[in-house]
Amino acid sequence: MMQLYPAHAAEALEFNKICDLLLHKCRTEAARERVANIRFHTRLDHMEREMGQTNEFKSLLTGGDHFPNDFTRNMEKELKLLGVHGGVLAGEQMVAFGQLALNIRDILLWIKKHNDLFPQLSALCKEIVYEKKINEQINAVIDESGIVRDNASKELMSIRSELGKTRHEARRVFDSVLRKLNKAGYLADISESFLNGRRTAAVLAEYKRIVKGILHGESDSQKTVFIEPEETTELNNEIFSLERAESREIHRILVQATKDLAIHAPLLEAYFHLCGIYDYIRAKALLATDMNANMPRLSPHPALQLIKAYHPLLYLHHKQNNKPTIPLNLTLDKHNRILIISGPNAGGKTVSMKTVGLLQLMAQAGLLIPADENSEVGIFRQLMVQIGDTQSIEHELSTYSAHLAAMKYYMDFANGKTLFFIDELGSGSDPNLGGAFAEAIVEDLASKHAMGIITTHYLNLKVMAGKVRGIFNGAMAFDEEKLEPLYQLTIGKPGSSYTFAIAQRSGLPAPVIERAKQLTQREHFKLDKMLHQTEQQSVRLTDKEKELDKLIKENEKLKKSFAELTDREKLRQQQETIRLQNQIKKEELDYLRDTERKFKQIIQDWKRADNKQDVIKAAESVLFRKKQVDLNAAAARKTDKHYDTIGGKPKIGDLVRNTTNHQVGELTEIREKRAIVKIGNMPFNVNLEECVVVRKKEEGK
């Protein structure tokens, strides 16, 4: 398990707030206990398994597939009762065990249906089997409401049968008595009452000595008394006796049923445990979905590479307020071990540092992290944090003394598997001495091959990147024109503290700022000014690069859209050309085939005919049918003048037009593919496919 220094290191990185969010996603007490006992793994297989489970469940949530882990009741008390000799479960508790078993059955069926699509989720129930006897035993004695069934035993059936008869008789007798008393005017209220489990009549107090029976009580005003009539006393006694017998038999049945169910106690405990695990995984997946978290690549070695990473709490806050969150890109490995982040106050240095630390804790706790899935997270065995005011009133230590005490722990125990975070190293002391100690501490940590992030304003730490192997710079960008931080970490160069720019922004008088510049050491100011100018050039260059990238993307998008449009138009024209060509060729082919058929017929007629002249005329009408074509064209123009084509499937009674000779008539009969069309007073047998529905044009149109 990962060692943390100090003990509240996780809270310093706000991991407790992540746990609070996770708790709100849990539906079961078992899952909430897992959140309370969350651990930071140092074994790769544990991280892979837990993150893999969460990643699979997350895919179910985004894909809309329902995983049937719907049992959420806490069964710890009931499971303990199963293990107690002579313990008795109530009917409702047995029903809950039946629901638990059925839920496991549904989960196993779901896993079987999805085969190997979710190997990590499937592996959790690899050794679990559904025992149908559990529900059979419960259903044999308990109904869906938790009531012991009448047929749970012959004795119970007999008792309840007798009880039903006796209650019915008691009701009949009591109603009869009630009518008599009401008729005599003795009743204060015609409705019955129950006192001490006995049915009583509400009698006016002045008649209490007249009405025979047992007095069970009186009203607050003492004007009404409640009497059990003597006619029903024996029946009520018998009912009471039968009810006690029923209770004893029910208790006996429940004792035996509990004993029978206790045989399956280990299996039921495994069922309950599994439901808690699935609920915990579901909670992690829901949280991951909220913060757009992914599963990074995992490595057994102490290193990390974060791509488009976000601080999860900041991301959720901005998401709620529809604000963008600036992503962070950072790599810590054997070549770049210690990052020195510099830049203005309130520029995001601490947030960037906390982002890295929090995501590392989340990953080693088996949680998905809000970063690109191509990010890579390794394993660290130690995590050391020095953030915020560490002054100890209890031990009368100053801020700087407490800071040095923490640094001593770092130097005593840090090694190549340590990830550390130090906010404002060397602060709280003389600037020159504090800077010297800070530089010595960084050199020592670098020599121990520890990895970490340090925020600082010291110039000597900023220039260490060029002198000490493994140390590199990072700067928080600042827009001097707008006098506001950009909250963006840039790797590879140090940043200016923008002391004078921030002083100007805060409204300090110009003479005071100018005098401060004069009092500043010449070399110190010269270096900070150089960093200042370099960073502003970088900011402006970055803005221009973003603008250029935007224009390039828009140009590529327009180019692609134009190409797609051109391709679609070319394809449409090509398809239209091919369609027309095919249509023409089909018409030509049909005509040639028809002509060939008729020509063969003419040859046969020629051979058989005595009058060759008639055959020649028939051939001319077939081979040279221009006159017929002209006649058809004229008929088509005439029909178009008087009728509109409306289309649709022809039906009896419609006006139809023959597409061959363009004659119009009434459709009177349909015979499969043929139709009878009445033109004038003459019926004609035509092809139904050659008929189209028309409508006579209105006069004047």
Summary of the structure (lengths in Angstrom):
residues: 701
radius of gyration: 46.5
end to end distance: 93.1
largest distance: 140.5
contacts: 2089
relative contact order: 0.07
helix: 55%
strand: 17%
